[in-house]
Amino acid sequence: MANTSPKTLQNTCSCSGSKKTTPLTKRICWILQGLRIKALLLWHQTGRTHTDIWQKWAFDTCIMLLSSVSVLFFMAGFSNATNPDITDKTTAYLDFEDVLPDHIPDGWNTASTNPTDEPAVWQVIEDTSAPSGNKVLALTDTGHSFGNTYNLCWTKNISFMNGIISVKFKANRGDEDEGGGIIWRAQDPDNYYVARFNPLEDNFRMYYVKNGVRRMLASAHIALDAKRWHSMKIVVNGKRFECYLNSKRLLSITSSVFNRPGGVGLWTKADAATSFDDFKVITEP
């Protein structure tokens, strides 16, 4: 047998020349190298096929193979946990194009916080200015004008704890209030988080509503054209909340008022009549 040194063996087994080698592939490569080098060294040291040597080599190889399998399973799990492309994310998207006019999406409900009169009317309508297609979900009739009544169109079918919620909106009219926003972790119509923009006040705020009572968590001054479409986005991670208007982060809050999953939806206050489109929810673990 040719006299092969350990250094030469290592060079012949090296996988460092691969340009597309991943960390997991490198570990597999080194495990296979270890088995190969051990076999070649035993052969080199003995120079013959001695029974005891080969039995010991077979035993050591089995042990190393079992260890290798364990390492591979561990690394596969670790790779999945750390690879941002392998997640448990789910996405729900509504552009309302498949919803019949004068209806709301299946599985959604209208409700009011602190109702005092007939509930507001939400429905899908045609709107040629819509960001996507020609249909939007709109509050078309407030049914009241009481300032402490909040109008909801929401669903429990999307259980949201962490992730991203976004929507496009346009304020159509309102004398006492105007604009609207997003609710999440909604336990019922009296308990939820909400972020909303009010063009009458030129502010963007996040609140929590608990037992029907609203409490402000953060506010930012911003002026936007009420008659144009704008985008709102909420990013949630545990107790951390970030709120965006037109892709600009304006609010960053920590809160633990509601720390379990809940429904999601859309919100306006009092006589604010608003249209919404491109409602998207990405839920994360």
C-alpha positions as CSV (number, residue, x, y, z in Angstrom):
1,M,0.0,0.0,0.0
2,A,1.3,3.5,-0.8
3,N,2.7,5.4,2.1
4,T,0.2,8.1,2.7
5,S,0.7,10.7,5.5
6,P,-2.2,12.1,7.6
7,K,-1.5,15.5,6.0
8,T,-1.9,14.0,2.5
9,L,-5.0,12.2,3.5
10,Q,-6.6,15.4,4.8
11,N,-5.8,17.2,1.6
12,T,-7.3,14.4,-0.5
13,C,-10.6,14.5,1.5
14,S,-10.9,18.3,1.8
15,C,-14.1,20.0,0.8
16,S,-12.9,23.5,1.3
17,G,-12.8,24.0,-2.4
18,S,-16.5,24.0,-2.8
19,K,-17.8,27.5,-3.5
20,K,-21.4,26.7,-2.5
21,T,-20.7,24.9,0.8
22,T,-23.1,25.6,3.6
23,P,-22.3,25.3,7.3
24,L,-24.3,22.1,7.5
25,T,-22.6,20.7,4.4
26,K,-19.2,21.5,5.9
27,R,-20.1,19.5,9.1
28,I,-21.3,16.5,7.0
29,C,-18.0,16.7,5.0
30,W,-15.8,16.7,8.1
31,I,-17.7,13.7,9.6
32,L,-17.2,11.7,6.4
33,Q,-13.5,12.8,6.3
34,G,-13.1,11.5,9.9
35,L,-14.4,8.1,8.9
36,R,-12.2,8.0,5.8
37,I,-9.0,9.2,7.5
38,K,-9.5,6.6,10.3
39,A,-9.8,3.8,7.9
40,L,-6.8,4.8,5.8
41,L,-4.6,5.4,8.9
42,L,-5.5,1.9,10.3
43,W,-4.6,0.4,6.9
44,H,-1.4,2.4,6.8
45,Q,-0.3,1.4,10.3
46,T,-0.9,-2.3,10.0
47,G,-0.1,-2.9,6.4
48,R,-2.3,-6.0,6.5
49,T,-5.9,-7.0,7.1
50,H,-5.6,-8.1,10.7
51,T,-8.9,-9.3,12.0
52,D,-8.7,-7.5,15.4
53,I,-7.8,-4.2,13.7
54,W,-10.8,-4.4,11.3
55,Q,-13.2,-5.4,14.1
56,K,-12.1,-2.4,16.1
57,W,-12.4,-0.2,13.0
58,A,-15.9,-1.6,12.3
59,F,-17.0,-0.9,15.9
60,D,-15.5,2.6,15.9
61,T,-17.2,3.3,12.6
62,C,-20.6,2.3,13.9
63,I,-20.2,4.5,16.9
64,M,-19.2,7.4,14.7
65,L,-22.1,6.8,12.3
66,L,-24.5,6.9,15.1
67,S,-23.0,10.1,16.4
68,S,-23.1,11.5,12.9
69,V,-26.8,10.8,12.5
70,S,-27.5,12.6,15.8
71,V,-25.4,15.6,14.8
72,L,-27.2,15.7,11.4
73,F,-30.6,15.7,13.0
74,F,-29.5,18.4,15.5
75,M,-28.0,20.6,12.8
76,A,-31.1,20.2,10.5
77,G,-33.3,21.4,13.4
78,F,-30.9,24.2,14.2
79,S,-30.7,25.3,10.6
80,N,-34.5,25.4,10.3
81,A,-34.7,27.4,13.5
82,T,-32.2,30.0,12.4
83,N,-32.9,30.1,8.7
84,P,-35.3,33.1,8.0
85,D,-36.6,31.3,4.9
86,I,-37.9,28.4,7.0
87,T,-40.7,29.7,9.3
88,D,-44.2,29.0,10.5
89,K,-45.5,32.2,9.0
90,T,-49.0,32.3,7.6
91,T,-50.5,35.0,5.4
92,A,-54.1,36.2,4.9
93,Y,-54.8,38.8,2.2
94,L,-58.0,40.5,1.3
95,D,-58.4,42.9,-1.7
96,F,-62.3,42.4,-1.5
97,E,-62.5,41.7,-5.2
98,D,-64.2,38.4,-4.6
99,V,-66.8,39.8,-2.2
100,L,-70.2,40.6,-3.5
101,P,-71.2,44.3,-3.4
102,D,-73.2,45.4,-0.3
103,H,-71.7,42.4,1.6
104,I,-68.7,41.9,4.0
105,P,-66.2,39.1,3.7
106,D,-67.2,35.6,4.9
107,G,-66.3,35.1,8.6
108,W,-66.3,38.8,9.3
109,N,-68.7,40.6,11.6
110,T,-69.7,44.2,12.3
111,A,-69.8,45.4,15.9
112,S,-69.6,48.6,18.1
113,T,-67.8,49.5,21.2
114,N,-70.1,51.6,23.4
115,P,-73.1,51.5,21.0
116,T,-75.8,54.1,21.5
117,D,-77.8,53.8,18.3
118,E,-78.2,51.6,15.2
119,P,-74.8,50.0,14.4
120,A,-72.8,51.3,11.5
121,V,-73.1,49.8,8.1
122,W,-70.0,48.2,6.6
123,Q,-70.1,46.9,3.0
124,V,-68.0,46.2,0.0
125,I,-68.5,48.9,-2.7
126,E,-67.1,49.7,-6.0
127,D,-64.4,52.4,-6.1
128,T,-62.4,53.2,-9.2
129,S,-59.7,54.8,-7.1
130,A,-59.0,51.6,-5.2
131,P,-55.4,50.6,-4.9
132,S,-56.2,47.1,-6.1
133,G,-59.0,46.3,-8.5
134,N,-62.1,48.3,-8.1
135,K,-63.6,47.2,-4.8
136,V,-63.1,48.3,-1.2
137,L,-64.5,47.6,2.2
138,A,-66.1,50.8,3.5
139,L,-68.1,52.1,6.4
140,T,-70.9,53.8,4.4
141,D,-73.4,54.7,7.2
142,T,-72.3,55.5,10.7
143,G,-75.8,55.2,12.1
144,H,-74.8,57.6,14.9
145,S,-72.4,60.4,15.8
146,F,-71.6,59.7,19.4
147,G,-67.9,60.3,20.1
148,N,-67.3,57.3,22.3
149,T,-68.7,54.8,19.9
150,Y,-66.2,52.8,18.0
151,N,-67.2,51.0,14.7
152,L,-65.6,47.6,14.1
153,C,-65.6,45.2,11.2
154,W,-63.5,42.3,12.3
155,T,-62.9,38.5,12.3
156,K,-62.0,35.9,14.9
157,N,-61.1,33.5,12.1
158,I,-57.6,35.0,12.0
159,S,-55.9,34.4,15.4
160,F,-53.2,37.0,15.7
161,M,-50.5,37.2,18.4
162,N,-47.3,38.3,16.6
163,G,-46.6,39.4,13.1
164,I,-47.5,42.2,10.7
165,I,-50.8,43.7,9.7
166,S,-51.1,46.3,6.9
167,V,-53.9,48.0,5.1
168,K,-54.6,50.9,2.7
169,F,-57.2,53.5,3.8
170,K,-58.9,56.7,2.6
171,A,-60.9,59.0,4.8
172,N,-64.2,59.8,3.0
173,R,-66.0,62.0,5.5
174,G,-66.5,62.9,9.1
175,D,-67.3,66.0,11.2
176,E,-66.7,64.8,14.7
177,D,-64.0,62.3,13.7
178,E,-62.3,61.2,10.6
179,G,-60.0,58.4,9.4
180,G,-59.6,55.0,11.0
181,G,-57.2,52.1,11.5
182,I,-56.4,48.5,12.5
183,I,-57.4,46.5,15.5
184,W,-55.6,43.3,16.7
185,R,-55.5,40.8,19.5
186,A,-59.3,41.5,19.8
187,Q,-60.9,39.4,22.5
188,D,-64.3,40.9,21.8
189,P,-65.8,44.3,20.7
190,D,-64.8,45.9,24.0
191,N,-61.2,44.6,24.4
192,Y,-58.4,45.1,21.8
193,Y,-55.5,47.1,20.6
194,V,-56.0,49.8,17.9
195,A,-53.9,52.1,15.8
196,R,-55.6,54.9,13.9
197,F,-54.9,58.0,11.9
198,N,-57.2,61.1,12.3
199,P,-56.8,63.8,9.6
200,L,-58.9,66.2,11.5
201,E,-56.4,66.2,14.4
202,D,-53.3,65.5,12.3
203,N,-52.2,62.7,14.5
204,F,-51.4,59.0,14.5
205,R,-52.1,57.1,17.7
206,M,-52.1,53.7,19.3
207,Y,-54.5,52.8,22.0
208,Y,-55.8,49.8,23.9
209,V,-59.5,49.5,24.6
210,K,-60.3,47.5,27.7
211,N,-63.9,46.9,28.9
212,G,-64.9,49.6,26.4
213,V,-62.6,52.3,27.9
214,R,-59.9,53.6,25.6
215,R,-56.4,54.5,26.8
216,M,-53.7,56.1,24.7
217,L,-50.3,54.5,24.5
218,A,-48.5,56.7,22.0
219,S,-49.1,59.6,19.6
220,A,-47.3,61.3,16.7
221,H,-48.2,64.5,14.9
222,I,-48.5,64.0,11.1
223,A,-50.5,65.8,8.4
224,L,-51.8,63.8,5.4
225,D,-54.2,64.5,2.6
226,A,-57.4,63.0,3.9
227,K,-58.9,62.4,0.4
228,R,-56.0,60.3,-0.8
229,W,-55.1,56.6,-0.1
230,H,-52.5,56.0,2.5
231,S,-50.9,52.8,4.0
232,M,-50.8,51.7,7.6
233,K,-48.7,48.9,9.1
234,I,-48.4,47.4,12.5
235,V,-45.5,45.2,13.5
236,V,-46.0,43.1,16.7
237,N,-43.5,41.0,18.6
238,G,-44.6,40.0,22.1
239,K,-44.9,43.3,24.1
240,R,-43.3,45.4,21.4
241,F,-45.4,47.3,18.8
242,E,-44.2,49.4,15.9
243,C,-46.7,51.5,13.9
244,Y,-46.1,52.9,10.4
245,L,-47.8,55.4,8.1
246,N,-46.8,55.3,4.5
247,S,-43.8,53.1,5.3
248,K,-42.5,55.5,8.0
249,R,-42.2,54.3,11.5
250,L,-43.9,56.8,13.8
251,L,-44.7,54.9,17.0
252,S,-42.8,52.4,19.1
253,I,-44.5,51.0,22.2
254,T,-44.2,48.4,24.8
255,S,-47.5,47.1,26.3
256,S,-48.7,43.9,28.0
257,V,-52.4,44.7,28.4
258,F,-53.4,41.9,26.0
259,N,-50.9,39.1,26.0
260,R,-52.8,36.4,24.2
261,P,-53.9,35.9,20.6
262,G,-57.1,37.6,19.3
263,G,-59.0,38.6,16.2
264,V,-58.1,41.4,13.7
265,G,-60.1,43.9,11.8
266,L,-60.8,47.5,10.9
267,W,-61.9,50.5,13.1
268,T,-63.4,54.0,12.9
269,K,-64.7,56.3,15.5
270,A,-68.1,58.1,15.8
271,D,-69.1,59.5,12.4
272,A,-65.9,58.7,10.6
273,A,-66.7,57.0,7.2
274,T,-63.6,55.4,5.8
275,S,-62.7,53.0,2.9
276,F,-60.1,50.2,3.3
277,D,-58.3,48.0,0.8
278,D,-55.4,45.5,0.6
279,F,-55.8,44.2,4.1
280,K,-52.9,41.8,4.8
281,V,-52.1,39.8,8.0
282,I,-48.8,37.9,8.4
283,T,-48.9,35.8,11.6
284,E,-45.6,34.6,13.1
285,P,-44.8,32.2,16.0
